[in-house]
Amino acid sequence: MKSLRHAFCAVMLLCASAPAHAGDAEGAKRFIDNVGRQVLDVLKTDIAKTEKQAKLEKIFSSKVDIPFVAKFVLGQHWRAASPEQQKAYVSAYGPFVIGNYANKLTRYSGQEYALKNARADTDGSFLVTMTILGGDSADAQVDYRLRATGVNYQLVDIIVEGVSLLATQRSEFNAIVQTKGLDHLITQLKNSAIAVAQRG
């Protein structure tokens, strides 16, 4: 649970204006810094939780490479799925991720952040390291993996204290598909998104 709290606090750093050019480590670092400032502005505003969630969802949806992440976490099951299942799955995955992360972020409890370093990896992605400070949890190191997409960056993974959220979700989804099938997973994702929206 402690790792999950850090993970959801980390997601508050996912939204910012696109940089002028994408493709270097310093640009990725500036992107994350802008993300932090804009999202903290939302979280610190004295507005209703539902309004905060709506603002965060709007920002979050444009800063995460949903198709890439959705395909990755489904793993080998993506290739086995029919085109109709693939489309239904990606359509269900986006609202599921956005709604759940935004909902957790509305529980913000005073965290700040300090950027550490950024580097380009051999696969063409960028890794930005920061420390989440304060709030109701101990400090935690968080790494953000980004991909350059033209004039923008998009987030593809969050690594909290060495644990990849992408890899964790891939393991969870694999277990569900193996035991109950892809259609069951799609239904679960849709139901989860609806439940979060109803809670507000």
The 8 nearest C-alpha neighbors of each residue, nearest first, counted from 0:
[[1, 3, 2, 4, 5, 6, 7, 136],
 [2, 0, 4, 3, 5, 136, 6, 137],
 [3, 1, 5, 0, 4, 6, 159, 160],
 [2, 4, 6, 0, 5, 1, 7, 8],
 [5, 3, 1, 7, 6, 2, 8, 0],
 [6, 4, 8, 2, 3, 7, 9, 1],
 [7, 5, 3, 9, 4, 8, 159, 2],
 [6, 8, 10, 9, 4, 5, 103, 104],
 [9, 7, 5, 6, 10, 11, 4, 104],
 [8, 10, 6, 7, 11, 12, 5, 141],
 [9, 11, 7, 12, 8, 13, 6, 100],
 [12, 10, 9, 13, 8, 38, 104, 35],
 [11, 13, 35, 34, 10, 9, 14, 38],
 [14, 12, 34, 11, 10, 59, 62, 31],
 [15, 13, 34, 58, 59, 62, 12, 38],
 [16, 14, 34, 33, 37, 17, 30, 13],
 [15, 17, 18, 33, 14, 30, 34, 151],
 [16, 18, 151, 15, 19, 150, 152, 30],
 [19, 17, 20, 151, 16, 21, 30, 150],
 [18, 20, 150, 17, 21, 151, 26, 16],
 [21, 19, 150, 18, 151, 22, 149, 26],
 [22, 20, 150, 151, 147, 152, 149, 26],
 [21, 23, 147, 20, 26, 24, 27, 149],
 [24, 22, 26, 25, 21, 27, 119, 125],
 [25, 23, 27, 118, 26, 117, 119, 125],
 [26, 24, 28, 27, 23, 29, 117, 118],
 [25, 27, 29, 23, 24, 28, 30, 21],
 [26, 28, 30, 24, 25, 29, 31, 23],
 [27, 29, 25, 31, 30, 26, 127, 117],
 [30, 28, 32, 26, 31, 27, 33, 25],
 [29, 31, 27, 33, 28, 32, 34, 26],
 [32, 30, 34, 28, 33, 29, 35, 12],
 [31, 33, 29, 35, 34, 30, 28, 36],
 [34, 32, 15, 30, 36, 35, 31, 29],
 [35, 33, 14, 15, 12, 31, 13, 32],
 [36, 34, 12, 32, 33, 38, 37, 39],
 [35, 37, 33, 39, 34, 38, 40, 32],
 [38, 36, 40, 34, 39, 35, 33, 15],
 [37, 39, 41, 40, 35, 36, 11, 34],
 [40, 38, 42, 36, 41, 37, 43, 35],
 [39, 41, 37, 38, 43, 42, 36, 44],
 [42, 40, 38, 39, 44, 43, 51, 37],
 [41, 43, 39, 44, 40, 38, 107, 105],
 [42, 44, 40, 41, 39, 45, 109, 107],
 [45, 43, 41, 42, 46, 40, 51, 39],
 [44, 46, 43, 47, 42, 41, 51, 48],
 [47, 45, 44, 50, 48, 51, 49, 43],
 [46, 48, 50, 49, 51, 45, 52, 44],
 [49, 47, 51, 50, 52, 105, 46, 199],
 [50, 48, 52, 199, 47, 51, 53, 46],
 [49, 51, 53, 47, 52, 48, 54, 46],
 [52, 50, 48, 54, 49, 53, 55, 47],
 [51, 53, 49, 55, 50, 101, 54, 56],
 [52, 54, 50, 56, 51, 55, 49, 57],
 [55, 53, 51, 57, 52, 56, 50, 58],
 [56, 54, 52, 58, 57, 53, 101, 59],
 [55, 57, 59, 53, 58, 54, 97, 101],
 [56, 58, 54, 55, 60, 59, 53, 61],
 [59, 57, 55, 14, 56, 60, 61, 54],
 [58, 60, 56, 62, 61, 57, 55, 14],
 [61, 59, 57, 58, 62, 56, 63, 97],
 [60, 62, 59, 58, 63, 57, 14, 64],
 [63, 61, 153, 59, 60, 14, 154, 13],
 [64, 62, 154, 153, 65, 61, 60, 155],
 [63, 65, 67, 153, 66, 155, 154, 68],
 [64, 66, 68, 67, 63, 69, 93, 89],
 [67, 65, 69, 68, 64, 70, 89, 93],
 [68, 66, 70, 64, 65, 69, 71, 155],
 [69, 67, 71, 65, 70, 66, 155, 64],
 [70, 68, 66, 72, 71, 67, 65, 89],
 [71, 69, 67, 73, 68, 72, 66, 77],
 [72, 70, 68, 74, 73, 69, 67, 169],
 [71, 73, 169, 74, 69, 70, 68, 168],
 [72, 74, 70, 71, 77, 76, 169, 69],
 [75, 73, 71, 72, 76, 77, 70, 169],
 [76, 74, 77, 78, 73, 79, 173, 71],
 [75, 77, 79, 74, 78, 73, 80, 176],
 [78, 76, 80, 75, 79, 73, 74, 70],
 [79, 77, 76, 80, 75, 74, 81, 85],
 [78, 80, 76, 77, 81, 75, 85, 82],
 [81, 79, 77, 78, 84, 85, 76, 82],
 [80, 82, 84, 83, 85, 79, 78, 77],
 [83, 81, 85, 84, 86, 80, 87, 78],
 [84, 82, 86, 81, 85, 87, 80, 88],
 [85, 83, 87, 81, 86, 82, 80, 88],
 [86, 84, 82, 88, 83, 87, 80, 81],
 [85, 87, 83, 89, 84, 88, 90, 82],
 [88, 86, 84, 90, 85, 89, 91, 83],
 [87, 89, 91, 85, 90, 86, 185, 84],
 [90, 88, 92, 91, 86, 87, 69, 85],
 [91, 89, 87, 88, 92, 93, 86, 94],
 [92, 90, 88, 89, 189, 93, 188, 94],
 [91, 93, 89, 95, 90, 94, 88, 96],
 [92, 94, 95, 96, 91, 90, 65, 97],
 [95, 93, 97, 96, 98, 92, 192, 91],
 [96, 94, 192, 92, 93, 98, 188, 97],
 [97, 95, 99, 93, 94, 98, 100, 92],
 [96, 98, 94, 100, 99, 95, 56, 101],
 [99, 97, 101, 95, 94, 96, 100, 102],
 [98, 100, 102, 96, 101, 97, 95, 103],
 [101, 99, 103, 102, 97, 98, 96, 104],
 [100, 102, 104, 98, 52, 103, 99, 55],
 [103, 101, 99, 100, 104, 105, 52, 98],
 [104, 102, 100, 105, 101, 106, 7, 99],
 [105, 103, 101, 106, 102, 107, 7, 100],
 [104, 106, 107, 103, 102, 48, 52, 101],
 [107, 105, 104, 103, 108, 102, 8, 42],
 [106, 108, 105, 104, 109, 42, 8, 110],
 [109, 107, 134, 110, 106, 135, 133, 105],
 [108, 110, 134, 107, 111, 133, 135, 43],
 [111, 109, 134, 133, 132, 108, 131, 112],
 [110, 112, 132, 131, 133, 109, 113, 134],
 [111, 113, 131, 132, 130, 114, 129, 110],
 [114, 112, 130, 129, 115, 131, 111, 132],
 [113, 115, 129, 128, 116, 130, 112, 32],
 [116, 114, 129, 128, 113, 117, 130, 127],
 [117, 115, 128, 127, 114, 118, 129, 28],
 [118, 116, 127, 24, 126, 28, 128, 25],
 [117, 119, 24, 126, 125, 120, 127, 116],
 [118, 120, 125, 24, 124, 126, 123, 121],
 [121, 119, 122, 124, 123, 125, 118, 126],
 [120, 122, 123, 119, 124, 125, 118, 126],
 [123, 121, 120, 124, 119, 125, 146, 126],
 [122, 124, 121, 120, 119, 125, 146, 147],
 [123, 125, 146, 120, 122, 145, 119, 144],
 [126, 124, 119, 145, 144, 118, 120, 24],
 [125, 127, 144, 118, 143, 117, 142, 145],
 [128, 126, 117, 143, 142, 116, 28, 125],
 [129, 127, 142, 115, 116, 141, 117, 114],
 [130, 128, 114, 115, 141, 113, 140, 142],
 [129, 131, 140, 113, 139, 112, 141, 132],
 [130, 132, 112, 139, 138, 111, 140, 129],
 [133, 131, 138, 111, 112, 110, 130, 134],
 [134, 132, 110, 138, 111, 136, 135, 137],
 [133, 135, 110, 109, 108, 136, 132, 137],
 [134, 136, 108, 133, 137, 109, 110, 107],
 [137, 135, 134, 138, 133, 1, 5, 4],
 [136, 138, 139, 133, 135, 132, 134, 131],
 [137, 139, 132, 131, 133, 136, 130, 140],
 [140, 138, 131, 130, 137, 141, 160, 5],
 [141, 139, 130, 160, 129, 159, 131, 142],
 [140, 142, 159, 129, 158, 128, 130, 160],
 [143, 141, 128, 158, 127, 157, 126, 129],
 [144, 142, 157, 127, 126, 156, 145, 158],
 [145, 143, 126, 156, 125, 155, 154, 157],
 [146, 144, 154, 125, 153, 155, 124, 152],
 [147, 145, 124, 153, 152, 148, 125, 154],
 [146, 148, 152, 22, 21, 151, 149, 153],
 [149, 147, 151, 152, 150, 146, 21, 153],
 [148, 150, 151, 21, 147, 20, 152, 22],
 [151, 149, 20, 21, 19, 148, 18, 17],
 [150, 152, 17, 21, 148, 149, 147, 18],
 [153, 151, 147, 146, 148, 21, 145, 154],
 [154, 152, 63, 62, 146, 145, 64, 155],
 [153, 155, 145, 63, 144, 156, 64, 62],
 [154, 156, 145, 144, 64, 68, 63, 153],
 [157, 155, 144, 165, 154, 143, 158, 164],
 [156, 158, 143, 164, 142, 163, 144, 159],
 [159, 157, 163, 142, 162, 161, 141, 164],
 [160, 158, 141, 162, 161, 6, 140, 157],
 [159, 161, 140, 162, 141, 158, 139, 2],
 [160, 162, 159, 158, 163, 141, 142, 140],
 [163, 161, 158, 159, 160, 164, 167, 166],
 [164, 162, 158, 166, 165, 157, 167, 161],
 [163, 165, 167, 166, 157, 158, 168, 162],
 [164, 166, 168, 163, 167, 156, 169, 72],
 [167, 165, 169, 163, 164, 168, 170, 72],
 [168, 166, 164, 170, 169, 165, 163, 171],
 [167, 169, 171, 165, 170, 166, 172, 164],
 [170, 168, 72, 166, 172, 167, 171, 73],
 [169, 171, 173, 167, 168, 172, 166, 174],
 [172, 170, 168, 174, 173, 169, 167, 175],
 [173, 171, 175, 169, 174, 170, 168, 176],
 [172, 174, 170, 176, 171, 175, 177, 169],
 [173, 175, 177, 171, 172, 176, 178, 170],
 [174, 176, 172, 178, 173, 177, 179, 184],
 [177, 175, 180, 181, 173, 179, 178, 174],
 [178, 176, 174, 175, 180, 179, 173, 181],
 [177, 179, 175, 176, 180, 174, 173, 181],
 [180, 178, 176, 175, 177, 183, 181, 184],
 [179, 181, 176, 183, 182, 177, 178, 175],
 [182, 180, 176, 184, 183, 185, 179, 175],
 [181, 183, 185, 184, 180, 186, 84, 179],
 [182, 184, 186, 181, 185, 180, 179, 187],
 [185, 183, 187, 181, 186, 182, 188, 176],
 [184, 186, 182, 188, 187, 183, 88, 181],
 [185, 187, 183, 189, 184, 188, 190, 182],
 [186, 188, 184, 190, 185, 189, 191, 183],
 [187, 189, 185, 191, 186, 190, 95, 91],
 [190, 188, 186, 192, 91, 187, 191, 193],
 [191, 189, 193, 187, 192, 188, 194, 186],
 [190, 192, 194, 188, 193, 189, 187, 195],
 [191, 193, 95, 189, 195, 190, 194, 94],
 [194, 192, 190, 196, 191, 195, 197, 189],
 [195, 193, 191, 197, 196, 192, 190, 198],
 [194, 196, 198, 192, 197, 193, 191, 199],
 [197, 195, 193, 199, 194, 198, 192, 98],
 [196, 198, 194, 199, 195, 193, 192, 191],
 [199, 197, 195, 196, 194, 193, 49, 102],
 [198, 49, 196, 197, 195, 48, 52, 102]]
